[in-house]
Amino acid sequence: MQAASDGERLYVGGCDRSGLVAAASCWAEAVRRSLDAAGIDEAPVHGVVCLARAQWEWCVAPMRLGSVLVSWPSHLVDDIKQTHEVGDETVAHVAALARAAFPARPAPERG
């Protein structure tokens, strides 16, 4: 995985996956608007591209492309625990709002 030198493109396995970064930014904004409409302004909202099956080189660190964090699952959990103090009740409330506003869609079939 690598970001291009200008910091605007994301390449994973030689393929340009920059669309994921743009989508994460749009989704983060949509979530923020949804929470604002529900009167929740204390919950932090950040765009994240979490590469669960990527082969990360040992020297690669998570990176930010614009406002979006590109990371892997264990680092994301550690980052959230270290940087955000949000109570369990707030997490449950925000999760319920997110589920209602953004229902899950089935994953596309691989062909």
C-alpha positions as CSV (number, residue, x, y, z in Angstrom):
1,M,0.0,0.0,0.0
2,Q,1.3,3.5,-0.8
3,A,0.1,7.0,-1.1
4,A,1.3,9.0,-4.1
5,S,3.8,11.7,-3.4
6,D,1.2,14.4,-3.7
7,G,-0.8,12.8,-0.9
8,E,-4.0,12.7,-2.9
9,R,-4.1,9.1,-4.2
10,L,-4.2,5.7,-2.5
11,Y,-2.7,2.7,-4.1
12,V,-3.3,-0.8,-2.7
13,G,-1.7,-3.7,-4.5
14,G,-0.9,-1.5,-7.4
15,C,-4.5,-0.4,-7.9
16,D,-5.8,3.1,-7.4
17,R,-8.2,3.0,-4.5
18,S,-8.5,6.8,-4.0
19,G,-12.3,6.5,-4.5
20,L,-12.4,4.8,-1.1
21,V,-10.9,7.9,0.5
22,A,-13.4,10.2,-1.2
23,A,-16.3,7.9,-0.2
24,A,-15.1,7.8,3.4
25,S,-15.0,11.6,3.5
26,C,-18.5,11.9,2.1
27,W,-19.8,9.2,4.5
28,A,-18.2,11.0,7.5
29,E,-20.0,14.2,6.5
30,A,-23.3,12.4,6.1
31,V,-22.9,10.8,9.6
32,R,-22.0,14.2,11.1
33,R,-25.1,15.8,9.5
34,S,-27.2,12.9,10.9
35,L,-25.8,13.3,14.4
36,D,-26.2,17.1,14.3
37,A,-29.9,16.6,13.3
38,A,-30.3,14.3,16.3
39,G,-28.7,16.9,18.6
40,I,-25.5,15.0,19.2
41,D,-22.5,17.2,18.8
42,E,-20.1,15.6,21.3
43,A,-19.4,12.5,19.3
44,P,-16.3,12.7,17.2
45,V,-16.8,11.7,13.5
46,H,-13.8,10.9,11.3
47,G,-13.6,9.3,7.9
48,V,-11.6,6.1,7.9
49,V,-10.5,3.6,5.3
50,C,-9.7,0.4,7.2
51,L,-7.8,-2.2,5.1
52,A,-8.6,-5.4,6.9
53,R,-6.8,-7.8,4.5
54,A,-4.0,-5.6,3.2
55,Q,-0.4,-6.8,3.5
56,W,1.3,-3.8,5.3
57,E,5.0,-3.6,5.2
58,W,6.6,-3.5,8.7
59,C,7.7,0.1,8.3
60,V,4.4,1.5,7.1
61,A,2.4,3.6,9.5
62,P,-1.2,4.6,9.2
63,M,-1.6,7.8,7.2
64,R,-4.0,10.6,6.6
65,L,-5.1,11.5,3.1
66,G,-6.9,14.8,3.5
67,S,-9.2,14.3,6.5
68,V,-9.4,10.5,6.1
69,L,-7.3,8.1,8.1
70,V,-6.1,5.0,6.2
71,S,-5.2,2.2,8.7
72,W,-5.7,-1.4,9.7
73,P,-8.3,-2.7,12.3
74,S,-6.1,-3.2,15.4
75,H,-4.5,0.2,15.0
76,L,-7.9,1.8,14.5
77,V,-9.2,0.4,17.7
78,D,-6.0,1.5,19.6
79,D,-6.3,5.0,18.1
80,I,-9.9,5.4,19.2
81,K,-9.2,4.2,22.7
82,Q,-6.2,6.6,23.0
83,T,-7.7,9.7,21.5
84,H,-11.4,9.7,22.4
85,E,-13.2,9.6,25.7
86,V,-16.8,8.8,24.9
87,G,-19.0,7.0,27.3
88,D,-20.7,3.6,26.6
89,E,-24.1,5.3,26.7
90,T,-23.1,7.8,24.0
91,V,-21.5,5.0,21.9
92,A,-24.8,2.9,22.1
93,H,-26.9,6.0,21.3
94,V,-24.8,7.0,18.3
95,A,-24.6,3.4,17.0
96,A,-28.5,3.2,17.2
97,L,-28.8,6.4,15.3
98,A,-26.3,5.3,12.7
99,R,-28.0,2.0,12.2
100,A,-31.3,3.8,11.6
101,A,-29.9,6.5,9.3
102,F,-27.6,4.2,7.4
103,P,-29.0,0.6,7.1
104,A,-26.6,-2.1,6.1
105,R,-26.5,-3.2,2.5
106,P,-25.5,-6.6,1.4
107,A,-21.9,-6.9,0.1
108,P,-21.6,-7.0,-3.7
109,E,-21.0,-10.5,-5.0
110,R,-17.5,-11.1,-6.3
111,G,-17.5,-12.3,-9.9
